[in-house]
Amino acid sequence: MAEENNQYTFENPEYRKTYWHTCSHILAQAVKRLYPEVKLAIGPSIDEGFYYDMDSPFPFTPEILEQIEAEMRKICKEKLKLERFELPRAEAIKFMEEKGEPFKVELINDLPEDAHISFYKQGEFTDLCAGPHLDSTGRVKGNAIKLTACNAAYWRGDSNRETLQRIYGIAFPKKEELDAYLQRIEEAKKRDHRKLGKELGLFTLMDEGPGFPFFLPNGMVLRNTLIDYWRQIHKKYGYVEISTPMMLNRQLWERSGHWDHYKNNMYTTVIDGEDFAIKPMNCPGGMLVYKTEPHSYRDLPLRVGELGLVHRHELSGALHGLFRVRCFTQDDAHVFMTREQMKDVIQETVRLFDEVYSTFGLNYTIELSTMPEDHIGTVEEWERNQDILKNAITDMGKEFVINEGDGAFYGPKLDFHLADSLGRTWQCGTIQLDSQLPERFELEYTGADGEKHRPVMIHRVVLGSIERFIGVITEHFAGAFPAWLAPVQVSILPITDRTAQYADEVKALLEKAGFRVEVDHRNEKIGKKIREAQLKKVPYMLVLGDKEAEAATVAVRNRAGGDQGAMSLDEFINILREEVEQKIIR
């Protein structure tokens, strides 16, 4: 009964998709009413809302978008019935030609010969569409629609074709839901890691290297602190660390299968007349390291980690801050094991993930990605490995959803989608089960029976990439990193020049205790110094006046809680040390 009740709510993803798809038709109808000269391309629902691509002789300015929104609200009030009908190919082409819609004619021409060519009619407006749709425009809440942006888009994603305008929109069944969504978007803008990265001196992106981030001093402190934690946790779980070359020859990439399955994303060059590729992944190098010495069943599972810098060619239009770059440090690991150890190793890896993600206050959902069309290995092997992943997770009391056909070309995988403080999800961790590469690289271990056997392996990352994870946690914490991660943990603020020497003495003692400290010696009012330290999101500020210098105390201000009162320096060091060592999130 609960499922029936949710059938026509946004809790049902199919209904949500249908609702937004109908909104895209309402958008197109509104545009055609106001501006009949505009030509329509495509208008699907997307993960968050909908869009419609259009060829317009004028730009859709914010003022015009407001007019379109108002017309959409009218169409909702008109409660127009959506009616589906089909036409034979020739009639469908003639129908759209008469309407002066060349993009629709092209779409019809490209449909398979046996395709059902369907249309949806609402009032005076008819669109080529496979559906499905709501039964009436009245089902859409007019005052809960918002057109959010308008960007350029190539027709059919081809940069050699027409440049269209893409109008994005969002809609909800209730206005309160729209208001809450828009509030989240505004908050997300404030947290944009590109904006905060600049303000906090973390990283920059330059025209001289599009997609290749430059890390600045504060960013390097953050990055190295994150890497130190990565090494600490992996040592605890029994990993060893290696480093493999950034560039390897074509023969290796052919052997691994990447040359056939991933070449378009790889940067290549020629050395001494031989083709080489910069590594887009660390795994083939990891195979070679495994083969440098013989292994016994007693060595397994062998857990091998690598912070490997990889390069992948991304289209310039897809680049986005640290979230989508052309080079990044993959916090990779490969675990080689016997078949009997597979379930235990997968569960042990999930426990490692649990410990890491909880440290950052991040929850997750799990997705099982199954065999893609472009795969290597037998269907039976894939199904067996998929079952092992399923059983490992369910036996831990964890749930998962199926992502059909989205596994790696060599094996099924578990993807971990992290939810941040705004409820947005990011795919970071993954566990990929692979019995193909050990076969291709002829990996072996000597079993208890004295015979040679083939190991199986998992490929796994927990952070995904150091760069992208920094982007995620920058937005998650809104740049206010916990004290253990903050590039500057303490800002010392002398009130006058008389306390400058005492400030330097305090700084020296804090640095000796292992903390990251700065002193603001500028000749500025203390209020301004405090405000600027707050803007830098420094966890602690020590305000030092004559009283503090005489008593050898510090007046502590906490980034979140404000004035904490005066205390001895030793007392403050103990508070900060506990916060850093326990990785407390405030």
Protein Blocks (a to p, Z undefined) as FASTA:
>chain_A
ZZmmmmmccklmklmmmmmmmmmmmmmmmmmmmmmmbccfbdcddfeocadddddfbdcd
fklmmmmmmmmmmmmmnopacddddddfklmmmmmmmnopaklmmmmmmpcfklccdddd
ehjbccddebjadfbfklpcfklcccfbdcdddehhiakbccdddddddddfbfklmmmm
mmmmmmmmmmomklmmmmnomaccdfklghiacddfklmmmmmmmmmmmmmmmmmnopac
ddddfbdcfklmmmnommmmmmmmpccddeehiacdddfbfklmmmmmmmmpccdfklpc
cdddddddddddddfklggcjllccbdcdddddddddfklmmmmmmmmmmmmmmmmmmno
pacddddddddfbdgdjfklmmmmmmmmmmmmmmnopacdddehiacfkbccdddddddf
kopacdfbdcdddfklmmmnopacddfkopacddddddddfklpaklmmmmmmmmnnopa
cfklmmblbdcddfblklmmmmmmmmmmmmmnopacdddfbccdfklmmmmmmmnopaba
cdddfklmmnopacdddfklopnbjadfklmmmmmmmmmmnopaZZ
